[in-house]
Amino acid sequence: MMLQARPIAISTAVLAFFALGIVGAIGGLDPFVCCERGLLGAVVAYVVAGLVVRAINAILTQALVASQTSPDETRGAAAEN
């Protein structure tokens, strides 16, 4: 089963936005600065999460293909003997 990249990336970006905004507010920064940092962090988190999910999907796909082809190779080797 393939993971959906966009919903995971959006959720991660939203969490990053609010986390950075709250940390900035607790640190005493201006609201505009908190918003800028939160927005920049959300964009970075969206891109990184999207890339990570795509990498995980590639690994899962390779594992699925390997598990499906592995028994066929074993049967072919057993038939040759």
Secondary structure, 3 states (H helix, E strand, C coil): CCCCHHHHHHHHHHHHHHHHHHHHHHCCCCHHHHHHHHHHHHHHHHHHHHHHHHHHHHHHHHHHHHHHHHHHHHHHHHHHC
